Amino acid sequence: MRKALIVTGVLSLAPAISFAADCGDVSIADMNWSSASLMANVDKFILENGYGCTVDLIPGDTMPTGTSMLEKNEPDIAPEMWANASIEALQKGIDDKRLRFSVDSLSDGGEEGFWVPTYLVDKMPELATIEGVLKHPELFQHPEDDTLGGFHSCPAGWNCQITAQNLFKALKMEEAGFDIIDPGSAAGLSGSIARAYEREKGWLGYYWAPTAILGKYDMVKVDFGSGIDEQHYLDCITQEDCLDPKPTMYPPSFVTTVTTESFATREPAAYEYFTKRAFKNKEMNLLLAWMENNQADGDIAAEYFIENNEALWSQWVPADVAMKIKNSL
């Protein structure tokens, strides 16, 4: 890790000297969760080494960063903006030509669902569907009552607890012999997956992506056979007083890269990169698992990504830029 930090220092100095004339100062929001920090540091590495930009990472979070971009025109870029929470304000910024949505930074969107371990589906493919799961509560034994199947819900107080409970009711899981397990915390929920995997036992429950857990443990999202009814999800499934919940898959959350209009017009070549840079959830899950296993921050994880994923990032930039980045390694 110490060697990696030294290399980071060398690499961060080199492009500023070699290519400084190519691009000016750029500010990027370094959001306070792992996938966003990784993305910000990947963007910094590529802009500095490939485009000659001088990049400043600014600590950020969803709401304050969006507000700052709208009101102060900074930072230039928010790499991973979960836009649903502030979509009206962001859309107004776009309509007023102050902001741009450049790319869906998580191309699958933020992903939620009910999951089962892949090793179970390999043995019984029907467990990839809710119909198959409901036939076999005995495979998902409740820890306090072995006559019931256990469904691991979201921790109390989280909004996903409401959606998971409403879908539990909509799918008639109680009638099929299941009972809800309250994990108590996020650590309790992820720990229950780890314990099941260690013993190759059954596990059924709510989880989301991208996350390190789904990078460490191969899981299958259960198909409800319902498709997505986004309006019903918003009007009923997300509401605590939903009286008649109906099955629907979780709609993907809109996760985008937001840039200021001034950046897009000032640095068109660099902006073009942000119209192509995107991660699939499976790719990000694996990167987050690597970060957790190695206790790596975003800058070290960005180096790891660049060194080991040339086939992916080289699609985001022109050939001459890709060569500069490769040479910097």
C-alpha positions as CSV (number, residue, x, y, z in Angstrom):
1,M,0.0,0.0,0.0
2,R,2.9,2.4,0.8
3,K,4.4,1.7,-2.6
4,A,1.1,2.4,-4.2
5,L,0.9,5.8,-2.4
6,I,4.4,6.7,-3.6
7,V,3.4,5.8,-7.2
8,T,0.2,7.9,-6.8
9,G,2.4,10.9,-5.9
10,V,4.6,10.4,-8.9
11,L,1.7,9.9,-11.3
12,S,-0.2,12.9,-10.1
13,L,2.8,15.2,-10.7
14,A,3.8,13.9,-14.1
15,P,0.7,14.9,-16.1
16,A,0.6,18.4,-14.7
17,I,4.1,19.0,-16.2
18,S,3.7,17.1,-19.4
19,F,0.2,18.2,-20.6
20,A,-0.7,21.2,-18.5
21,A,-1.4,23.3,-21.7
22,D,-4.0,20.8,-22.9
23,C,-6.6,21.5,-20.3
24,G,-7.3,23.9,-17.5
25,D,-8.5,23.6,-13.9
26,V,-11.3,21.1,-13.2
27,S,-13.1,20.4,-9.9
28,I,-14.8,17.1,-9.1
29,A,-17.0,16.2,-6.2
30,D,-15.5,13.4,-4.1
31,M,-18.8,12.0,-2.6
32,N,-18.6,10.4,0.8
33,W,-19.4,6.8,-0.2
34,S,-17.0,4.2,-1.8
35,S,-18.3,3.9,-5.4
36,A,-18.6,7.6,-5.8
37,S,-15.1,8.2,-4.4
38,L,-13.7,5.5,-6.7
39,M,-15.4,7.1,-9.7
40,A,-14.1,10.6,-8.8
41,N,-10.6,9.3,-8.5
42,V,-10.8,7.4,-11.7
43,D,-12.0,10.6,-13.4
44,K,-9.1,12.5,-11.8
45,F,-6.5,10.0,-13.0
46,I,-7.9,10.0,-16.6
47,L,-8.3,13.8,-16.9
48,E,-4.8,14.5,-15.5
49,N,-2.9,11.7,-17.3
50,G,-4.9,11.7,-20.5
51,Y,-6.1,15.2,-21.0
52,G,-3.6,17.3,-19.0
53,C,-6.2,18.8,-16.7
54,T,-5.3,20.0,-13.2
55,V,-7.9,18.3,-11.0
56,D,-9.1,19.3,-7.6
57,L,-11.3,16.8,-5.6
58,I,-13.8,18.6,-3.4
59,P,-15.7,16.7,-0.6
60,G,-19.4,16.4,-1.4
61,D,-22.7,14.7,-0.8
62,T,-25.8,14.5,-2.9
63,M,-27.9,17.5,-1.8
64,P,-25.1,20.0,-1.0
65,T,-23.2,19.2,-4.1
66,G,-26.3,19.6,-6.3
67,T,-27.2,22.9,-4.6
68,S,-23.6,24.2,-5.0
69,M,-23.5,23.3,-8.7
70,L,-26.8,25.1,-9.2
71,E,-26.1,28.2,-7.2
72,K,-22.3,28.6,-7.4
73,N,-21.5,26.7,-10.6
74,E,-19.0,24.5,-8.7
75,P,-17.8,21.8,-8.6
76,D,-17.6,21.2,-12.4
77,I,-18.5,17.5,-12.1
78,A,-20.5,15.2,-9.8
79,P,-19.5,11.7,-11.0
80,E,-22.2,9.7,-9.2
81,M,-25.4,11.7,-8.5
82,W,-28.4,9.7,-7.3
83,A,-30.7,12.1,-8.9
84,N,-34.2,11.0,-7.8
85,A,-34.0,12.8,-4.5
86,S,-33.4,16.2,-6.3
87,I,-34.6,15.5,-9.8
88,E,-36.8,18.6,-10.0
89,A,-34.1,21.1,-9.1
90,L,-31.5,19.3,-11.3
91,Q,-33.9,19.3,-14.2
92,K,-34.5,23.0,-13.8
93,G,-30.8,23.5,-13.9
94,I,-30.7,21.6,-17.2
95,D,-33.6,23.6,-18.6
96,D,-31.9,26.8,-17.6
97,K,-28.7,25.6,-19.4
98,R,-26.7,25.6,-16.2
99,L,-26.2,21.8,-15.9
100,R,-26.0,18.7,-18.0
101,F,-26.7,15.0,-17.4
102,S,-23.7,13.5,-19.3
103,V,-24.1,9.8,-18.8
104,D,-25.8,7.2,-16.6
105,S,-22.7,6.6,-14.4
106,L,-24.2,3.3,-13.2
107,S,-25.6,2.0,-16.4
108,D,-27.8,-0.5,-14.7
109,G,-29.1,2.2,-12.3
110,G,-29.1,1.8,-8.5
111,E,-30.4,-1.8,-8.1
112,E,-32.7,-3.2,-5.4
113,G,-34.3,-6.6,-5.1
114,F,-34.8,-9.9,-3.3
115,W,-31.7,-12.1,-3.7
116,V,-30.7,-15.8,-3.2
117,P,-27.2,-17.3,-3.4
118,T,-26.1,-18.5,-6.8
119,Y,-25.1,-21.9,-5.4
120,L,-28.8,-22.6,-4.7
121,V,-29.9,-21.6,-8.1
122,D,-27.2,-23.7,-9.7
123,K,-28.7,-26.7,-7.9
124,M,-32.4,-25.7,-8.4
125,P,-32.8,-23.2,-11.3
126,E,-36.5,-22.6,-10.3
127,L,-35.2,-20.6,-7.2
128,A,-34.4,-17.7,-9.6
129,T,-38.1,-17.0,-9.6
130,I,-40.4,-16.1,-6.8
131,E,-42.7,-18.9,-7.8
132,G,-39.9,-21.4,-7.2
133,V,-38.9,-19.7,-3.9
134,L,-42.4,-19.8,-2.5
135,K,-42.6,-23.6,-3.1
136,H,-39.5,-24.2,-0.9
137,P,-39.6,-22.3,2.4
138,E,-37.7,-25.2,4.0
139,L,-34.6,-24.2,2.0
140,F,-34.5,-20.8,3.8
141,Q,-35.0,-21.9,7.4
142,H,-35.9,-19.2,9.9
143,P,-33.3,-19.1,12.8
144,E,-36.0,-19.0,15.5
145,D,-38.6,-21.4,14.0
146,D,-37.4,-24.2,11.8
147,T,-41.0,-24.8,10.6
148,L,-40.9,-21.4,8.7
149,G,-38.9,-19.9,5.9
150,G,-37.0,-16.7,6.8
151,F,-37.0,-13.5,4.7
152,H,-34.3,-11.1,5.7
153,S,-35.8,-7.6,5.5
154,C,-34.2,-4.1,5.5
155,P,-33.1,-2.6,8.9
156,A,-35.8,-0.8,10.9
157,G,-36.0,2.9,10.1
158,W,-34.8,2.6,6.5
159,N,-37.2,3.4,3.7
160,C,-36.5,0.0,2.1
161,Q,-38.0,-1.7,5.2
162,I,-41.4,-0.3,4.0
163,T,-40.9,-1.5,0.4
164,A,-39.7,-4.9,1.5
165,Q,-42.6,-5.5,3.8
166,N,-45.1,-4.3,1.2
167,L,-43.7,-6.7,-1.4
168,F,-43.6,-9.5,1.2
169,K,-47.3,-9.0,1.6
170,A,-47.9,-8.5,-2.2
171,L,-46.1,-11.8,-3.0
172,K,-48.2,-13.6,-0.3
173,M,-45.0,-14.9,1.3
174,E,-46.6,-15.4,4.8
175,E,-49.2,-17.7,3.2
176,A,-46.4,-19.7,1.6
177,G,-44.8,-20.3,5.1
178,F,-42.3,-17.4,5.4
179,D,-41.8,-14.9,8.2
180,I,-39.8,-11.6,8.2
181,I,-36.4,-11.4,9.9
182,D,-35.4,-8.0,11.2
183,P,-31.6,-7.9,10.8
184,G,-31.2,-5.0,13.2
185,S,-28.6,-3.1,11.2
186,A,-26.9,-3.0,7.8
187,A,-24.0,-5.0,9.4
188,G,-26.5,-7.6,10.6
189,L,-28.0,-7.9,7.1
190,S,-24.6,-8.3,5.3
191,G,-23.4,-10.6,8.1
192,S,-26.3,-12.9,7.5
193,I,-25.3,-13.3,3.9
194,A,-21.7,-14.0,4.9
195,R,-22.7,-16.7,7.4
196,A,-25.0,-18.4,4.9
197,Y,-22.2,-18.4,2.3
198,E,-19.7,-19.9,4.7
199,R,-22.0,-22.8,5.4
200,E,-23.6,-23.0,1.9
201,K,-27.0,-22.6,3.5
202,G,-30.2,-21.0,2.1
203,W,-30.6,-17.2,2.3
204,L,-33.4,-15.0,1.0
205,G,-33.7,-11.3,1.5
206,Y,-33.5,-7.7,0.4
207,Y,-30.3,-6.2,-0.8
208,W,-29.1,-3.4,-3.1
209,A,-26.3,-2.7,-5.6
210,P,-23.7,-1.6,-6.2
211,T,-22.2,-2.9,-2.9
212,A,-19.1,-4.8,-1.7
213,I,-21.3,-7.6,-0.4
214,L,-22.6,-8.4,-3.9
215,G,-19.1,-8.3,-5.1
216,K,-17.9,-10.8,-2.5
217,Y,-20.9,-13.1,-2.7
218,D,-22.4,-14.2,-6.0
219,M,-26.2,-13.7,-5.7
220,V,-29.1,-14.0,-8.0
221,K,-31.9,-11.4,-8.0
222,V,-35.3,-13.2,-7.8
223,D,-37.6,-12.5,-10.7
224,F,-41.1,-11.8,-9.5
225,G,-42.6,-12.4,-13.0
226,S,-44.3,-9.0,-12.7
227,G,-42.2,-6.6,-14.6
228,I,-41.9,-3.1,-13.2
229,D,-45.0,-1.0,-12.4
230,E,-43.2,2.2,-11.5
231,Q,-46.4,4.1,-10.7
232,H,-47.7,1.5,-8.3
233,Y,-44.3,1.3,-6.7
234,L,-44.3,5.1,-6.1
235,D,-48.0,5.3,-5.1
236,C,-48.2,2.2,-2.9
237,I,-45.1,0.1,-2.4
238,T,-43.1,3.0,-1.0
239,Q,-45.9,4.1,1.3
240,E,-46.3,2.8,4.9
241,D,-50.1,2.9,4.6
242,C,-50.2,0.9,1.3
243,L,-53.4,-1.1,1.7
244,D,-53.4,-3.2,-1.5
245,P,-49.8,-3.9,-2.6
246,K,-49.3,-5.7,-5.8
247,P,-46.1,-7.4,-7.1
248,T,-43.6,-5.3,-8.9
249,M,-39.9,-5.5,-9.4
250,Y,-38.0,-2.5,-8.0
251,P,-37.5,0.3,-10.5
252,P,-33.8,1.1,-11.0
253,S,-32.7,4.4,-9.4
254,F,-31.5,7.1,-11.8
255,V,-27.7,7.5,-11.2
256,T,-26.0,10.0,-13.4
257,T,-22.9,12.1,-13.9
258,V,-23.8,15.8,-13.7
259,T,-21.6,18.5,-15.1
260,T,-21.9,22.3,-15.2
261,E,-22.7,23.7,-18.6
262,S,-19.6,26.0,-18.3
263,F,-17.3,22.9,-17.9
264,A,-18.9,21.2,-20.9
265,T,-18.4,24.3,-23.2
266,R,-15.0,25.2,-21.7
267,E,-13.4,21.7,-22.0
268,P,-15.3,19.9,-24.8
269,A,-12.7,17.1,-25.2
270,A,-12.8,16.3,-21.4
271,Y,-16.6,16.5,-21.4
272,E,-16.8,14.0,-24.2
273,Y,-15.1,11.5,-21.9
274,F,-18.0,12.0,-19.4
275,T,-20.5,11.1,-22.0
276,K,-19.0,7.6,-22.2
277,R,-17.7,6.7,-18.7
278,A,-20.1,4.2,-17.1
279,F,-19.9,1.2,-14.9
280,K,-22.2,-1.9,-14.7
281,N,-23.2,-2.8,-11.2
282,K,-21.4,-6.2,-11.4
283,E,-18.2,-4.4,-12.3
284,M,-18.7,-1.9,-9.5
285,N,-19.6,-4.6,-7.0
286,L,-16.3,-6.4,-7.6
287,L,-14.3,-3.1,-7.3
288,L,-16.1,-2.3,-4.0
289,A,-15.3,-5.8,-2.7
290,W,-11.6,-5.2,-3.6
291,M,-11.6,-1.8,-1.8
292,E,-13.1,-3.4,1.3
293,N,-10.8,-6.4,1.3
294,N,-7.7,-4.2,0.9
295,Q,-9.0,-1.3,3.0
296,A,-8.3,1.0,0.0
297,D,-9.4,4.5,-0.4
298,G,-10.7,5.9,-3.7
299,D,-7.2,7.0,-5.0
300,I,-5.6,3.6,-4.5
301,A,-8.7,1.8,-5.9
302,A,-8.5,4.1,-9.0
303,E,-4.9,3.0,-9.7
304,Y,-6.0,-0.6,-9.3
305,F,-8.8,-0.1,-11.7
306,I,-6.7,1.7,-14.3
307,E,-4.0,-1.0,-14.1
308,N,-6.4,-3.9,-14.4
309,N,-9.2,-2.8,-16.6
310,E,-7.7,-1.3,-19.8
311,A,-10.2,-3.1,-22.0
312,L,-13.0,-1.1,-20.2
313,W,-11.6,2.4,-19.7
314,S,-10.0,2.5,-23.2
315,Q,-13.5,2.5,-24.6
316,W,-14.2,5.8,-22.9
317,V,-11.4,7.8,-24.5
318,P,-9.8,8.4,-28.0
319,A,-6.8,6.2,-28.9
320,D,-4.2,8.9,-28.4
321,V,-5.6,9.7,-24.9
322,A,-5.6,6.0,-24.0
323,M,-1.9,5.8,-25.0
324,K,-1.0,8.7,-22.7
325,I,-2.8,7.0,-19.8
326,K,-1.2,3.7,-20.6
327,N,2.3,5.3,-20.8
328,S,1.7,7.0,-17.4
329,L,1.6,3.6,-15.8
